[in-house]
Amino acid sequence: MSTILHVTLITEAFPPEINGVANTLGRLCDGLRLRGHRVELIRPRQSEDAGLVAADDLMLCRGWPIPGYPGLQWGQSSMHKLLRRWTRQRPDVLYIATEGPLGLSALRAARRLGIAVVSGFHTNFQQYTHEYGFGFVTRLLTHYLRWFHNRSQITVVPSLSQKMELERRGFERVELLSRGVDSQLFHPSKRSAALRESWGLSVDDIAVLHVGRLAPEKNLGLLKTSFDALQAAHPRQTLKLIIVGDGPQRTTLEQQLPNAIFCGTQRGDILATHYASGDLFVFPSLTETFGNVVLEALASGLGVIAYDQAAAAQHIRHGHNGALAMPGDEEAFIDAARWLLEESETLRRVRLNARQHASRQGWAAIIDLFERQLRSACAMSNKALPMGQLL
């Protein structure tokens, strides 16, 4: 029988926050606990934590607001607290999901105590700097991220394209840990005629859906361009743009898209109903490490249009279960969207294939692999890292 692991997860994002990182970490945490492992969580205190107290398996630290992400906190350095805590109760392995001051202090404490570390590359911060007007720090940030991740036994990434990109930039010991989807929650049977009617759509009309954070790095200007092109190509067809999510660009988008329906943030079954009530899913982002919403849309039986990278590259075969364009080629992206609406049979077939593919992408196999990677890191930690990697 395999030994039970004491795993400590360090992160700035965790449910009930709504983002891909939080969703993934919640799934990994729950999956390990279902397998009998002890999972300790260390994260900043969030606005939802009023009255929540620390416990043996939970440490809340102080934090600072993250610019552009209202309600989220950036965890402060807590090295001395972590050293005391882990000296009393030593974990077998850490999973550090974020590279800020909290993650760095956890890395340093683990190195001092000889605790194995697996790090996760969840967010393309070095790409986001361009979108937020800080392009001058991109090289410095890339250097820091490489330095940070090369001090863990293993760095896990969610997509093959991300793995290749990091290895090209000198990241070492990079392994793939993809993502799964709850194909019972996200299911075509959740389609709601009443919801579609509230959008002003009948059975044969087309709901063009987008789900995600409304932020500059998501390339959302292409939403309007694509939707306008679809309307021009199908003037007799009733189409409606449905946007689920919130963020700093919402006001701008509402001005640019006065006829779109903005549904705000949705969760759980209500989110699944919104997905299933759509027809096309338009995902123009170029900065994803994965893009959980792509799998959720496929599982909901939508015709997905995306750039050929991250989750879309792994899970969509162009013309079979979705439509792809080369990254950055906006005309090809628009052409892919047009193609899906040219023939009703094309869209029907693609949507059926999308559902069939996504229904086989469960979380169980992902969590099995994650458990093996944690055990591998424990074994590797007994071997000395090269001298150049010492803190």
N, C-alpha and C positions, 0 to 999 in steps of 0.2 A: 504493500500500500504506500502511495506517495506521501511524503511528509507534508504537514500543514505549514504554509508560509505565513509569516507576519510581514505584510506589505504596507508600506507607508506611501500614500499618494499626496503629492504637494502640487497645488494648483491655485490659480486665481479664479477659475471658472468652474462652476459646478451647479447642478440642478438645485433650485427651480429656475435658475437663469436660462434664457433661451438663446442658445447659439450652438454651433456644431461641436465645439470643444466640450461644453458642459454636457451635451447629450452623449457624446462618446464616453466621457469619463464616468458618467452615471451608469452606463451599460457595463463598462469594464469592472467597476466597483461592485455592482450587484452580481455580476457573473462570478467573480472571485469568491464573494461571500456565499453564494449558492453552492460552490464547490468546497466549502468548509474552511476557507482561508480567513485569517484575521486581516481586515483592512482598516488602517488608521488614516484619517483624513486631516490634512493641515492646509488651511486656506484663510484668506482675509475674512473678517466679519462683514457681512453684507446687510443691506437695508431690511431684508426679510428675516434677519436673525434676532430680532428683538425678543429678549427673554430666553434665548438659547444659551446654555452654559456648556463649557468645555467638559470633556469626559475622557476616559482612557483611550477611546478611538476617535476623538475629535479635538483638535487644537485650533482655536480661532485667534488670529493675530490682527494687529492694527494695520490699516491700509490707507492709501490715498486715492482720490478719484482718478479714473483713467480718462484723459481728454477724448471727447467724442463718444464716450460710452457711459452715458448717465446711469447711475445706480451701481456701477461696478467699481471695485476697489483694486488697487495695485498693492500687493502685500509688501510690508516693510521687512527689512533684514531682521532675522530672528536667530542668528547663529548660536548665541549663548543659551537661549531657551532650548533650542533643539539639542545642543550638546548635553545639557542637563537631562532632558527628557529621554534621549536615546541612550544615555549612560545607565539610567534606571531601567528602561525597557528597550532593549536593542532590537530594531527590526532586522529581518533577514535581507530585505532589499527595498530600495526606494524607487518610486516612479515619479520623476519630476516632469510635470506637463507644461510648465511655463518658466521662462528664462529670466524673469525680473529679479529684483532684490531678494524676494522670498525664496525663489528657486536657487539663486546663487548661494544664499546662506545655507540652504539645505545641502547643496553640492559640497560646499566647503566642510560642513560638519561631517558629512558622510565620509569624505576623504580622510579627515582626521581620525575618525573612528574605524575606518576600514570596512564600511558598509557598502555593499554592492549598489550600483545605480543604473537604472534604465531611464533614459530621457526620451521625451516625445517631442517631435517637431510638428506642432499643430497649426502654426500660423505663420504666414509669409510676411513677417514684420518688415523685412528688408525691402519687399515690394511695396508695402503700404506707405513707406516714407515718401515715395514719389507722389502718391495721390494726395498726401496731406501737406505737401510743400516742403518736405525735409529731405529732398533728394541728396543733398550734400553729405548726409550722415550714412547713406546706404553702404558704402564701403566699410566704414567703421563698424556698423551694426553687423554686417556679414562676418567680419573678422571676429567680433565678440561671440556671435552665435556658433561659429566653428570652434573657437576656443572652448566655449561652454560644453558643447555636445561631445567633443573629443575627449573630455574628461569623464565620461560615463562609459560603462562597459559596453552598452548597446544604445544606439539611437534608433527609435522606430519612427517610420513615416507611413502615411496612409496610401500612397500611390507610387507606382513604378516610375512615373515621370519625375516625381519629387525625389525619389531615391537616386535616380541618375543625375539630377541637377545638383544635389548635395555632394555626391561623390565627385562630380566634376569640379566642385569648389573646394575640395580637400577635406570634406567630412569623412570620418573613418567609422568602421563597424556599424554601417547603416543597414537596417533590416526592415522588411515590409511588414506592416500590421494594418491590414485594410479595415474597412468598416462594414457593418451589417445593417439590416433594416428589419423592423418588425412588420412582416408582411401580413399579419392578421390585423394589426391596427391600421396600416395604410393599405386599403383594399378597395377595389372598384365598387364593391357592394355598398360602400358608404355614400355613394352618389345620392344627392338630394334634389328632387324636382322643386321642392319648396325654396331651397336656397337659390337655385338657378332662376326661379321666377322672381325672387327678390332682386336679382341682378338684371332683370328685364330680359331673360333669355327663355326661349321655348326649347323643345326637344331637339330640333335640328339646328339650332344656333350654336355658335362656337365661343366658348370661354377660353381666352388666352390668359394663362395664369403665370404669375411669378411669386415665389415665396423666398423671403430672405431679409437680411438686414439692409435697410435703405441707407447706404453709405457710399462715399466717393470711390472706394476701392472696388466696388461691385460693377463698375462699367454700365450704369443704369441708363445712360443716354441712349444706348442701343435698344432699350425697350421701346421707346417712342419711335425710333427709326424703323424697327422691325414691324411694329404694329401698324404704322402708317402704310408701309409697303404691302402688308397683308390686306388692309382695307382697300387699297388701290387695285390690288390684283383680284379682289372678290367683292365688287361693288354691290352685288345683289345679295350677298351673304351677311347676316347680322353677326357681327363680332363685338365682343366686349373685353376690355383689358381689366383683369382682376389682380390686384396687388395685395399680398398678405405679408405683413411685417411692419417694422417701424425703424426709425433711425434719423440721423441728422439731415438726410436729403429729402425727407418726406414732404416738407413744405414746398421745396423747389419742384419736386415731381408733381405735386398736386396742381401747381401753376402750369407746368408744361403739359399735363395730361388731364384737362378739366373733365373729360368724359369717362375717365377710368374710375373704377370703384376701389377705394382704399379700405381694406378690412381690418387694418391694425394687426397687432400680435395675436396669434391664436395658438392654442395648445391642445394636446391629447386628441380626443375623439372629434372635437370641433375642427381642429386643424386637418385631421384625416378626411372629414366631410368636405372641407374646402378643396383639398387636393382632388378627391374623387369626383367633385362636381365640375371640374375643369375638363378641357379637351386637349389643348396644347400647353406645354410648359416651356417657357422661354427663359434660358439661363445664360446671360451674357458675360458672367464674371471671368476674369483672366488671372485672378490672384489666389485661387483656392489651393490649399494643400490636398483637399479631397472634394468636399461639397456634398454633405449628407442629403441635402434636398433633392439631388439628382436621383438617388436611390429611392427616396420617398415618393417622388413623382412617378418613377418607373413602376414601383409597387402598386401605386394607385391607378395604373393603367393609362397614363397620359402619353401623348406624343411629345417627346423631349427634343428640344433644339439646344445644343450647347457647343462650346469649343472643344476640340479634340485634345483634352488634357485632364489630369486628375481623375475623378470618379467617372466622368463621361468617357474618357479614353479606355478605362478598364471595363466598363459595363455596357457601352453602346456600340453596336456594330451598325455602321451607317447604312441606312436603307432597310435594315431588318427590324431593329427594336428602337429606333430613334434616328436623329439626323445630326450630323456633325459638320463643323467647319474648321479649317486650320486656324490656330490661335491668332487673333488679330485681324483676320480677313472678314471685315464686316459685310461685304457684298456676298460672300459665300454663306455667311450666317443667315442673311436675309433670304438668299436663294433656297437654303435648306428649309426655312420656315414655309416659304411659298410651296415647295415640293410636297410637304405634308398635307396641304389643303387642296392640291390639284385634283385628286380623286378621293372620293369618300372611302373607297375600298382600301386605298393606301393607308389612310389614317386608321381605319379599323384594324387592319393587319398589324401595323406597327404597334398599336396600343395593346393588342393581344400578346404579341411577342414580348413587349416591355414587361407586362405583368408576369408572364411565364418565367422570364429571366430573373426578375427581382424576387420572386417567391422562393428561389433557391439560395438567396444571399442572407441567410440567418446569422445571428450573433454567436451561436454556439461554437462554430469552428474558429471564429475570431478570438474568442476568449480562451479556447484550448491553446491556440498559438501564443497568445499573450502569456499564459501560464508557463509555457515552455521557455519563452524568452526570459521571464523573470528567473526561472531556475537556472538557465544558462548563465545569466549575469552573476548569480550567486557562485557558480563554479568558477567563472572567470575572475572573480574578485580575489581569489586566492593566489592569482598570478600577478606579479608586479607589473604595473604599467611602465612604459618607457620613461626614463628620467625626465625628458622634456615635457612630460605631461603633469608633473607634480605642481600643485598650487603654490 
